């Protein structure tokens, strides 16, 4: 059973509006009151929040099946593939395909009790209860949860993507659509790390993106946030996870894909070579026997030096 699960950040941080004939899309109406620190810290904790959510989903599915977590692994396995997408406002949310497989992953069928309704209910419960405690900054604690924008839909072969039949290619296209939207395309931020904050002055980016990056850089200097490495990820407004992850049994591994790609390249290179020709030995020089001993001139020179060599060290 597949599930399409966009998990989104709390919507209260998003603002948009118009004024004086100019349209601002997904930017704060009042930047001075916008919580840039919370926005950056949300991105920094989105990855850990997803990891905890994936654990909660497994627990909730096992509970609804009437099984302990240890016993659940003998009957079924929860697999997923997800991507992180930047909204225009710079906050990360997730799109995921979640399914229940048999105990050996996608190669085995799920048990009869693994219904679409059971998985949908488990996802909703996990998203509602999962939370990650963030840092306390200037006496202000931060706790991160998923917001109300949880959209769970069953993917079926008849109604996926305007009635087209569900295929592995269709699911991959859906995931790839969001995987291609990086911070630089969604928010107008950067596609590379910063070495110095002064670089921002030379970059053509929106003021909203500039303030997100500047906030991440400033937070990165705080000792209590050292483990978040926010300066290294300031160009991503604080998000430091992989844009795409999957559970081990969801599909093939990246190592297998790399091996297949290397084998394909070798095969292509071999097919481009000309047909095998007979081996040819190239002669680059000729050698000839010159003889042994000294030549006549060398023998005369050697004989003329003998008297001098014999008197070496005698007083003059």
Buried (B, 14 or more C-beta within 10 A) or exposed (E): BBBBBBBBBBEEBBBEEEEEEEEBEBBBEEEEEBEBBBBBBBBBBBBBBBBBBBBBBBBBBBBBBEBEEEEBEEBBBBBBBBBBBBBBBBBBBBBBBBBBBBBEBBEEEBBEBBBBEBBBBBBBBBBBBBBBEBBEBEEEEBEBBBBEEBEBBBBEEEEBEEEEEBEEEBBBEBBEEBBEBBBBEBBBBBEEEBEEBEBBEEBEBBEBBBBBBBBBBBBBEEEEBEEBEBBEBBBBBBBBBEBEBBBEBBBEEEEEEEEEEEEEEEEEEEEEEEEEEEEEEEEEEEEEEEEEEEEEEEEEEEEEEEEEEEEEEEEE
